[in-house]
Amino acid sequence: MRTHLRIAAAGLAVAALGGGAIAAASGGSGGGPNRLDDGTDLLPQAKLTIPEAVTAAQTAASGKIGEVDLEHYSGRLVFNVDVGDKDVKVDAATGAVVASTSDD
């Protein structure tokens, strides 16, 4: 009986680790309203926090918050926040919305 429990526990552990690896590889655990999906290496250069960027983006569009990225756009560092069906670019230094386009 104990052998069966150990085998079952080991199987569950392997399944959990495998599922986590699949989610990480597919981007399932990244992104979201308070997590940076891409551009983590640029974060030290940003003056805004991620929640501040999301709040600024919500002034330009409404809807569910999707991925948040940090990238260069038109010579400036911006947070690219998916809000509903819009891509909202927020200046990472000032918090100004610099662009809002349809998300494709």
JOZIMO-V810913 format. One record per backbone hydrogen bond with DSSP energy under -0.5 kcal/mol. CO is the residue of the C=O (numbers start at 1). NH is the residue of the N-H. E is the energy in kcal/mol with one decimal. If there is no record, write none. Layout:
co=CO nh=NH e=E
co=CO nh=NH e=E
This chain:
co=1 nh=5 e=-2.0
co=2 nh=6 e=-2.4
co=3 nh=7 e=-2.4
co=4 nh=8 e=-2.4
co=5 nh=9 e=-2.8
co=6 nh=10 e=-2.6
co=7 nh=11 e=-2.4
co=8 nh=12 e=-2.4
co=9 nh=13 e=-2.2
co=10 nh=14 e=-2.3
co=11 nh=15 e=-2.4
co=12 nh=16 e=-2.6
co=13 nh=17 e=-2.4
co=14 nh=18 e=-2.6
co=15 nh=19 e=-2.5
co=16 nh=20 e=-2.1
co=17 nh=21 e=-2.1
co=18 nh=22 e=-2.1
co=19 nh=23 e=-2.4
co=20 nh=24 e=-2.4
co=21 nh=25 e=-2.4
co=22 nh=26 e=-2.1
co=23 nh=27 e=-0.6
co=23 nh=28 e=-2.5
co=23 nh=29 e=-0.8
co=24 nh=27 e=-0.7
co=27 nh=30 e=-0.5
co=32 nh=35 e=-1.2
co=35 nh=37 e=-0.5
co=38 nh=70 e=-2.2
co=39 nh=42 e=-1.8
co=39 nh=43 e=-0.6
co=40 nh=43 e=-0.8
co=42 nh=45 e=-2.0
co=42 nh=46 e=-0.6
co=43 nh=46 e=-1.4
co=49 nh=53 e=-2.1
co=50 nh=54 e=-2.4
co=51 nh=55 e=-2.3
co=52 nh=56 e=-2.3
co=53 nh=57 e=-2.4
co=54 nh=58 e=-1.9
co=56 nh=59 e=-1.3
co=57 nh=60 e=-1.5
co=57 nh=61 e=-1.1
co=64 nh=84 e=-3.0
co=67 nh=82 e=-2.6
co=68 nh=37 e=-3.4
co=68 nh=38 e=-0.6
co=69 nh=80 e=-2.9
co=71 nh=78 e=-3.3
co=73 nh=76 e=-1.5
co=76 nh=73 e=-3.0
co=76 nh=78 e=-0.5
co=77 nh=92 e=-2.8
co=78 nh=71 e=-2.8
co=78 nh=80 e=-0.5
co=79 nh=81 e=-0.7
co=79 nh=90 e=-2.8
co=80 nh=69 e=-2.3
co=80 nh=82 e=-0.5
co=81 nh=83 e=-0.7
co=81 nh=88 e=-2.9
co=82 nh=66 e=-3.3
co=82 nh=84 e=-0.5
co=83 nh=86 e=-2.3
co=85 nh=103 e=-3.6
co=86 nh=83 e=-2.4
co=86 nh=88 e=-0.6
co=87 nh=89 e=-0.5
co=87 nh=101 e=-2.3
co=88 nh=81 e=-3.2
co=88 nh=90 e=-0.6
co=89 nh=98 e=-2.7
co=89 nh=99 e=-1.2
co=90 nh=79 e=-3.0
co=91 nh=95 e=-2.1
co=92 nh=47 e=-2.0
co=92 nh=48 e=-2.0
co=96 nh=91 e=-3.2
co=96 nh=98 e=-0.6
co=99 nh=89 e=-2.8
co=101 nh=87 e=-3.4
